[in-house]
Amino acid sequence: MFLSVFDVFKIGIGPSSSHTMGPMTAAARFLAQLRQSAHAQQQAAGVRATLHGSLAFTGKGHGTDRAVALGLLGWQPDTIDMAMAERQLEALRTERVLRPEGLPALAFDPATDVVFDFGPPLPGHANGLVLAARDAEGAELVAQTFYSIGGGFVVTAAEREAPAADPAEGDVAWPFPFRNAADMLRMARGSGLSIAQMKRENEARLRDAEDVEAGLRHIWSVMSRCIDRGLALEGELPGGLRVKRRARRIHQQLLAERMRNASQPHAASDWLSVYAMAVNEENAAGGQVVTSPTNGAAGVVPAVLRYYLDNCHGADPAKVSDFLLTAAAIGGLIKHNASISGAEAGCQGEVGSAAAMAAAGLCAVFGGTPEQVENAAEIALEHHLGMTCDPVAGLVQVPCIERNGIGATKAVAAASLALRGDGSHFMPLDNCIEAMRQTGEEMSLKFKETSLGGLAVNLPEC
């Protein structure tokens, strides 16, 4: 099993990796499929999208209909120019016609040609999306079912049912093809390498070592700029809940206390929280973020890494790549053996996974052994087990923004506890990941990103 660090950490836009980035990617893939069909090239006259499961129930709050339109306009999450995209969206609402390169003009009205199906979810995943091209008489020419499986990853129904062969068994001979934490620790002991070093050697089979390092620097620069934007902006977040940004005000308070030498010992938790909240306020506003491993949990890893660099004794900027590589190794294990999708596993799969990743990264840059790193990840994940995904009004705002702050504080506590031990512990990370998978499987659909239960239905009376 190998999942690149650049698949775990993907640059995109808010508010959701599964409900925004995934559907945008699926729509762009569908256009590419139509270009490969001579039938479609000759007869296609219109396109329709149908959202199923969680994509339907919380698609409005997550901007899924908008994301589909952006994908059909040819945009990808990592390269989108938001100013130009907004102009094209406005023109599409008026003209109701797509003009994709290599295809005839396609009728598409964003208001009516994105259908929200509130019936049972499709069988492959809670986030299902069907895209279909029709001829001038309305007959279906080409259709494709996509599943947005979390973290911006998208697969077709065929890919979901018959996944491609594991690269570890294919043409690429990965130096360290660990499929679980037990394999990872065994390979670390046998090689004498850290988790980051093993991950780096795997990445080097796909790209030059210099490209890996440059890519990691770019990922961190996008994360860091996102924190800075979130700390600088004020105002209400979109969506109708009238939730106000708080990160800037809290940050100013923390700076003032520092200047007066009046900080309380627990202010360390406030610094962690404000960094994470800054990211997730940006995500909620549709800004540029990095999946870590998802948009809904995008604040935890950057917050802990910024906290390490700005607040910790002996912090070394040269270790940023080790932090990210270690975190990605843990994220890959969780995705491979359980899920990072809130619609599949609840928020334990999002913020829980992010906290495990951040704890592992922090433990590593403080000199933790592979066994201590694995312990840190397990502690952080264990104490998110059972956490539901219940966004109010389908918006990634309440409780998501604060939840990232608390996840960051748990990550640091987990790393600290692990570093004070010798790496031996009762519950292995693999067993904790399996417990998360089982818990997500048993969790009611109401608590898996549908906004049908939990906080989403227990609102203050106005």
C-alpha positions as CSV (number, residue, x, y, z in Angstrom):
1,M,0.0,0.0,0.0
2,F,1.4,3.4,-1.0
3,L,-0.3,6.8,-0.9
4,S,1.8,9.7,-1.8
5,V,2.2,12.6,0.6
6,F,0.9,14.8,-2.3
7,D,-2.3,12.7,-2.4
8,V,-2.8,13.1,1.4
9,F,-2.0,16.8,1.2
10,K,-3.9,18.2,-1.8
11,I,-4.3,21.9,-2.5
12,G,-7.9,22.9,-3.1
13,I,-10.8,25.1,-2.0
14,G,-13.4,25.0,0.7
15,P,-15.6,24.2,2.2
16,S,-15.4,20.4,1.8
17,S,-13.0,18.0,0.2
18,S,-15.7,15.4,-0.3
19,H,-18.6,17.7,-1.1
20,T,-16.8,20.4,-3.0
21,M,-13.4,19.2,-4.3
22,G,-14.6,15.7,-5.1
23,P,-17.7,16.7,-7.2
24,M,-15.6,19.3,-9.0
25,T,-13.0,16.7,-9.9
26,A,-15.7,14.2,-10.9
27,A,-17.4,16.7,-13.3
28,A,-14.1,17.6,-14.9
29,R,-13.4,13.8,-15.3
30,F,-16.8,13.4,-16.9
31,L,-16.0,16.0,-19.5
32,A,-12.8,14.2,-20.3
33,Q,-14.8,11.0,-20.7
34,L,-17.2,12.7,-23.1
35,R,-14.3,13.8,-25.2
36,Q,-13.3,10.2,-25.7
37,S,-16.8,9.3,-26.9
38,A,-17.4,9.8,-30.6
39,H,-21.1,9.4,-29.9
40,A,-21.1,12.2,-27.4
41,Q,-19.0,14.4,-29.6
42,Q,-21.6,14.2,-32.3
43,Q,-24.9,14.1,-30.4
44,A,-24.5,15.4,-26.9
45,A,-26.7,18.4,-26.3
46,G,-27.1,18.6,-22.5
47,V,-25.7,17.4,-19.1
48,R,-27.4,16.6,-15.8
49,A,-26.0,15.7,-12.4
50,T,-27.8,13.8,-9.7
51,L,-26.5,13.9,-6.1
52,H,-27.2,11.0,-3.7
53,G,-26.7,10.3,0.0
54,S,-24.8,12.8,1.9
55,L,-24.0,14.8,-1.2
56,A,-27.8,15.4,-1.5
57,F,-28.5,16.0,2.2
58,T,-25.8,18.5,2.8
59,G,-24.9,19.5,-0.7
60,K,-26.4,22.9,-0.5
61,G,-24.5,23.9,2.6
62,H,-21.3,22.5,1.1
63,G,-21.8,24.2,-2.3
64,T,-21.9,20.8,-4.1
65,D,-24.1,22.1,-6.9
66,R,-21.7,25.0,-7.4
67,A,-18.8,22.7,-7.4
68,V,-20.3,20.5,-10.2
69,A,-20.9,23.6,-12.3
70,L,-17.3,24.7,-11.8
71,G,-16.0,21.2,-12.8
72,L,-18.2,21.3,-15.9
73,L,-16.7,24.7,-16.7
74,G,-13.3,22.9,-16.7
75,W,-11.9,24.0,-13.4
76,Q,-9.8,21.7,-11.1
77,P,-9.6,22.4,-7.3
78,D,-5.8,22.9,-7.2
79,T,-5.6,25.4,-10.1
80,I,-8.9,27.3,-9.9
81,D,-8.8,31.1,-10.5
82,M,-11.7,32.1,-8.3
83,A,-12.2,35.5,-9.8
84,M,-12.4,34.1,-13.3
85,A,-14.5,31.2,-12.1
86,E,-17.1,33.5,-10.5
87,R,-17.5,35.4,-13.7
88,Q,-18.0,32.2,-15.7
89,L,-20.5,30.9,-13.1
90,E,-22.5,34.2,-13.4
91,A,-22.5,33.8,-17.2
92,L,-23.6,30.2,-16.9
93,R,-26.6,31.1,-14.7
94,T,-27.7,33.5,-17.4
95,E,-26.9,31.6,-20.6
96,R,-27.5,28.1,-19.2
97,V,-25.0,26.7,-21.8
98,L,-21.6,25.0,-21.4
99,R,-19.1,25.4,-24.2
100,P,-16.4,22.8,-23.3
101,E,-13.4,22.5,-25.6
102,G,-13.7,19.5,-28.0
103,L,-17.4,19.1,-27.5
104,P,-20.6,20.7,-28.8
105,A,-22.4,23.3,-26.7
106,L,-24.2,21.6,-23.8
107,A,-27.4,22.8,-22.2
108,F,-26.9,23.1,-18.4
109,D,-28.9,25.1,-16.0
110,P,-27.2,25.0,-12.6
111,A,-30.6,25.7,-10.9
112,T,-32.4,22.7,-12.4
113,D,-29.8,20.3,-13.9
114,V,-28.2,19.5,-10.5
115,V,-30.8,17.2,-8.9
116,F,-30.8,16.4,-5.1
117,D,-32.0,12.9,-4.6
118,F,-33.0,12.4,-0.9
119,G,-33.7,8.7,-1.3
120,P,-31.4,5.9,-0.2
121,P,-27.7,6.4,-1.0
122,L,-26.1,4.6,-3.9
123,P,-24.6,1.2,-2.9
124,G,-20.9,2.1,-3.3
125,H,-20.5,5.0,-0.8
126,A,-22.5,7.6,1.1
127,N,-21.3,10.3,-1.4
128,G,-22.7,9.3,-4.8
129,L,-22.9,11.4,-7.9
130,V,-24.3,10.4,-11.3
131,L,-23.4,12.6,-14.4
132,A,-25.2,12.0,-17.6
133,A,-25.0,13.5,-21.1
134,R,-28.2,13.6,-23.2
135,D,-29.1,14.2,-26.8
136,A,-31.4,16.9,-28.1
137,E,-34.4,14.7,-27.5
138,G,-33.4,14.0,-23.9
139,A,-32.2,10.4,-24.5
140,E,-29.2,9.4,-22.4
141,L,-26.0,9.0,-24.3
142,V,-23.3,8.5,-21.7
143,A,-23.6,8.2,-17.9
144,Q,-21.0,7.7,-15.2
145,T,-21.4,7.1,-11.4
146,F,-18.7,8.7,-9.2
147,Y,-18.1,8.3,-5.5
148,S,-16.4,11.1,-3.6
149,I,-14.7,9.0,-0.9
150,G,-13.1,11.7,1.3
151,G,-10.1,13.9,1.1
152,G,-10.9,14.9,-2.5
153,F,-10.4,11.4,-3.8
154,V,-12.9,10.3,-6.5
155,V,-13.5,6.9,-8.0
156,T,-16.0,5.6,-10.5
157,A,-18.5,2.9,-9.6
158,A,-16.4,0.4,-11.6
159,E,-13.2,1.5,-9.8
160,R,-14.9,1.2,-6.5
161,E,-16.1,-2.3,-7.2
162,A,-12.9,-3.6,-8.8
163,P,-10.1,-1.4,-7.6
164,A,-6.9,-1.3,-9.5
165,A,-4.1,-3.6,-8.4
166,D,-2.1,-2.4,-5.4
167,P,1.0,-0.6,-6.7
168,A,3.0,-2.4,-4.1
169,E,2.3,-5.5,-6.2
170,G,2.8,-3.9,-9.5
171,D,5.6,-2.4,-11.5
172,V,7.0,-0.1,-8.8
173,A,9.1,-1.9,-6.2
174,W,8.5,0.3,-3.1
175,P,11.5,0.2,-0.7
176,F,9.1,0.2,2.3
177,P,5.6,-1.1,1.2
178,F,4.1,-1.1,4.7
179,R,0.3,-1.7,4.8
180,N,-0.2,-1.2,8.5
181,A,1.6,0.2,11.5
182,A,3.0,-3.2,12.5
183,D,4.7,-3.5,9.1
184,M,5.9,0.1,9.4
185,L,7.5,-0.5,12.8
186,R,9.1,-3.8,11.6
187,M,10.6,-2.1,8.6
188,A,11.8,0.8,10.7
189,R,13.6,-1.6,13.1
190,G,15.1,-3.6,10.2
191,S,16.3,-0.5,8.3
192,G,17.3,1.7,11.2
193,L,15.4,4.5,9.4
194,S,12.7,6.9,10.8
195,I,9.2,6.8,9.4
196,A,9.9,10.0,7.5
197,Q,13.0,8.6,5.9
198,M,11.1,5.5,4.8
199,K,8.3,7.6,3.4
200,R,10.9,9.8,1.6
201,E,12.5,6.8,-0.1
202,N,9.1,5.6,-1.3
203,E,8.3,9.1,-2.7
204,A,11.6,9.1,-4.5
205,R,10.3,6.2,-6.7
206,L,7.8,8.7,-8.2
207,R,9.8,11.9,-8.4
208,D,13.3,13.3,-7.9
209,A,14.3,13.9,-4.3
210,E,14.6,17.7,-5.0
211,D,11.0,17.7,-6.4
212,V,9.8,16.0,-3.2
213,E,11.4,18.6,-1.0
214,A,10.2,21.5,-3.2
215,G,6.7,20.0,-3.2
216,L,6.6,19.7,0.6
217,R,7.8,23.3,0.9
218,H,5.0,24.4,-1.3
219,I,2.4,22.5,0.7
220,W,3.6,24.1,3.9
221,S,3.6,27.6,2.3
222,V,0.0,27.2,1.2
223,M,-0.9,25.9,4.7
224,S,0.9,28.8,6.4
225,R,-0.6,31.5,4.1
226,C,-4.0,30.1,4.9
227,I,-3.4,30.5,8.6
228,D,-2.2,34.1,8.0
229,R,-5.3,35.0,6.0
230,G,-7.5,33.5,8.6
231,L,-5.8,35.5,11.3
232,A,-6.2,38.8,9.3
233,L,-9.8,38.7,8.3
234,E,-13.0,39.6,10.1
235,G,-16.7,39.4,9.3
236,E,-19.5,36.8,8.9
237,L,-19.0,33.5,7.2
238,P,-21.3,32.7,4.3
239,G,-24.3,30.3,4.5
240,G,-26.9,32.0,6.6
241,L,-25.9,31.0,10.2
242,R,-24.4,34.4,10.7
243,V,-21.3,32.8,12.3
244,K,-18.6,35.4,12.9
245,R,-14.9,34.9,12.3
246,R,-13.1,34.8,15.7
247,A,-9.5,33.9,14.9
248,R,-8.3,37.5,14.3
249,R,-9.8,38.8,17.6
250,I,-8.4,35.9,19.6
251,H,-5.0,36.3,18.0
252,Q,-4.8,39.9,18.9
253,Q,-5.7,39.1,22.5
254,L,-2.9,36.5,22.6
255,L,-0.4,38.9,21.2
256,A,-1.4,41.6,23.7
257,E,-1.0,39.2,26.6
258,R,2.4,38.1,25.4
259,M,3.5,41.7,25.1
260,R,2.4,42.3,28.8
261,N,4.0,39.0,29.9
262,A,0.5,38.2,31.2
263,S,-0.2,34.9,29.5
264,Q,-1.6,32.0,31.5
265,P,0.1,28.6,31.2
266,H,-3.0,27.2,29.3
267,A,-2.6,29.9,26.6
268,A,-0.6,27.3,24.7
269,S,-3.9,25.6,23.9
270,D,-5.3,29.0,22.8
271,W,-2.5,29.4,20.3
272,L,-3.1,25.9,18.9
273,S,-6.8,26.6,18.6
274,V,-6.5,30.0,17.0
275,Y,-4.2,28.6,14.3
276,A,-6.6,25.8,13.5
277,M,-9.7,28.0,13.6
278,A,-8.0,30.5,11.2
279,V,-7.7,27.7,8.7
280,N,-11.2,26.4,9.1
281,E,-12.7,29.9,8.9
282,E,-11.0,30.2,5.6
283,N,-12.2,26.8,4.6
284,A,-15.8,27.8,5.5
285,A,-15.5,30.9,3.4
286,G,-14.4,28.8,0.3
287,G,-10.8,29.9,0.5
288,Q,-7.7,27.9,-0.5
289,V,-6.8,25.2,1.9
290,V,-4.8,21.9,1.9
291,T,-6.6,18.6,2.6
292,S,-5.1,17.4,5.9
293,P,-6.4,14.8,5.3
294,T,-9.8,16.5,4.5
295,N,-11.0,20.1,4.2
296,G,-13.3,19.7,7.3
297,A,-10.2,18.7,9.3
298,A,-7.8,21.0,7.4
299,G,-6.8,23.1,10.4
300,V,-5.3,20.5,12.8
301,V,-2.0,19.6,11.0
302,P,-1.1,23.2,10.0
303,A,-1.9,24.4,13.5
304,V,0.3,21.9,15.2
305,L,3.1,22.6,12.7
306,R,2.9,26.4,13.1
307,Y,2.7,25.9,16.9
308,Y,5.9,23.8,16.7
309,L,7.8,26.5,14.6
310,D,6.6,29.6,16.5
311,N,6.1,28.4,20.1
312,C,8.4,25.5,20.8
313,H,12.0,25.5,22.1
314,G,14.5,24.1,19.6
315,A,12.1,24.2,16.6
316,D,13.9,23.7,13.3
317,P,12.3,24.8,10.0
318,A,14.3,22.1,8.2
319,K,12.2,19.5,9.9
320,V,8.9,20.6,8.2
321,S,9.3,17.9,5.6
322,D,9.8,15.2,8.2
323,F,6.7,16.4,10.0
324,L,4.6,16.2,6.8
325,L,6.0,12.9,5.6
326,T,5.4,11.3,9.0
327,A,1.9,12.7,9.1
328,A,1.2,11.5,5.6
329,A,2.4,8.0,6.5
330,I,-0.2,7.8,9.3
331,G,-2.9,9.3,7.2
332,G,-2.3,6.7,4.5
333,L,-2.6,3.9,6.9
334,I,-5.9,5.2,8.2
335,K,-7.3,5.7,4.7
336,H,-6.2,2.3,3.6
337,N,-7.5,0.4,6.6
338,A,-10.5,2.4,7.6
339,S,-11.7,5.8,6.2
340,I,-11.1,9.5,6.3
341,S,-14.6,10.3,5.1
342,G,-17.0,12.0,7.4
343,A,-19.9,10.6,5.4
344,E,-18.5,7.1,5.9
345,A,-17.0,7.2,9.4
346,G,-18.2,10.4,11.1
347,C,-15.8,13.1,12.3
348,Q,-13.6,10.5,14.0
349,G,-12.5,9.8,10.4
350,E,-11.7,13.5,9.7
351,V,-10.6,15.4,12.8
352,G,-9.6,12.1,14.5
353,S,-7.4,11.1,11.6
354,A,-6.0,14.7,11.4
355,A,-5.1,14.6,15.1
356,A,-3.3,11.3,14.8
357,M,-1.4,12.6,11.8
358,A,-0.4,15.8,13.6
359,A,0.6,14.0,16.8
360,A,2.8,11.6,14.8
361,G,4.4,14.5,13.0
362,L,5.1,16.5,16.2
363,C,6.5,13.5,18.0
364,A,8.8,12.8,15.0
365,V,10.3,16.3,14.9
366,F,11.0,16.3,18.6
367,G,13.1,13.2,18.0
368,G,10.6,10.5,18.8
369,T,11.4,6.9,17.9
370,P,9.1,5.1,15.4
371,E,7.5,3.4,18.3
372,Q,6.8,6.7,20.1
373,V,5.4,8.1,16.8
374,E,3.1,5.2,16.5
375,N,2.1,5.6,20.1
376,A,1.4,9.3,19.6
377,A,-0.9,8.6,16.6
378,E,-2.8,5.9,18.6
379,I,-3.4,8.1,21.6
380,A,-4.7,11.0,19.4
381,L,-7.0,8.7,17.4
382,E,-8.2,6.7,20.4
383,H,-9.6,9.8,22.0
384,H,-11.7,10.8,19.0
385,L,-13.4,7.4,18.6
386,G,-17.1,7.7,18.2
387,M,-17.1,11.4,17.2
388,T,-20.0,12.1,14.9
389,C,-20.2,14.4,11.9
390,D,-23.2,16.6,12.5
391,P,-22.7,20.0,10.8
392,V,-25.4,22.5,11.5
393,A,-27.2,23.4,8.3
394,G,-24.8,21.3,6.3
395,L,-22.1,24.0,6.7
396,V,-18.5,23.3,7.8
397,Q,-18.8,25.9,10.6
398,V,-20.6,24.6,13.7
399,P,-19.1,22.5,15.3
400,C,-16.3,22.0,12.7
401,I,-14.2,25.2,13.3
402,E,-13.8,24.8,17.1
403,R,-13.5,21.0,16.7
404,N,-10.3,21.5,14.7
405,G,-8.9,23.7,17.5
406,I,-9.6,21.0,20.1
407,G,-8.2,18.3,17.8
408,A,-5.0,20.2,17.6
409,T,-4.7,20.4,21.4
410,K,-5.3,16.7,21.6
411,A,-2.6,16.1,19.1
412,V,0.0,18.0,21.1
413,A,-1.1,16.3,24.3
414,A,-0.8,12.9,22.6
415,A,2.7,13.6,21.2
416,S,3.9,14.8,24.6
417,L,2.6,11.7,26.4
418,A,4.2,9.5,23.9
419,L,7.5,11.3,24.2
420,R,7.5,10.7,27.9
421,G,7.2,7.0,27.4
422,D,9.5,4.4,25.7
423,G,7.0,3.6,22.9
424,S,5.6,0.5,24.5
425,H,1.8,0.7,25.1
426,F,-1.3,-1.5,25.4
427,M,-3.4,-0.6,22.3
428,P,-1.6,-0.8,18.9
429,L,-2.4,1.8,16.3
430,D,-3.7,-0.9,13.9
431,N,-6.2,-2.1,16.5
432,C,-7.4,1.5,17.1
433,I,-7.8,2.1,13.4
434,E,-9.9,-1.1,13.1
435,A,-12.0,0.1,16.1
436,M,-12.6,3.3,14.2
437,R,-13.6,1.4,11.1
438,Q,-16.1,-0.8,13.1
439,T,-17.5,2.3,14.9
440,G,-18.1,4.1,11.7
441,E,-19.7,1.1,10.1
442,E,-22.1,0.8,13.1
443,M,-22.8,4.6,13.4
444,S,-26.2,5.7,12.4
445,L,-26.5,7.5,9.0
446,K,-27.9,10.5,11.0
447,F,-24.5,11.2,12.4
448,K,-22.5,10.8,9.2
449,E,-22.5,14.2,7.4
450,T,-26.2,14.2,6.7
451,S,-27.2,16.9,9.2
452,L,-30.1,14.6,10.3
453,G,-28.9,14.2,13.9
454,G,-26.8,15.5,16.8
455,L,-26.0,19.2,17.0
456,A,-27.6,19.7,13.5
457,V,-31.1,19.1,14.9
458,N,-30.6,20.6,18.3
459,L,-30.5,24.3,17.5
460,P,-31.1,27.3,19.7
461,E,-34.6,28.7,19.4
462,C,-34.7,32.2,17.9
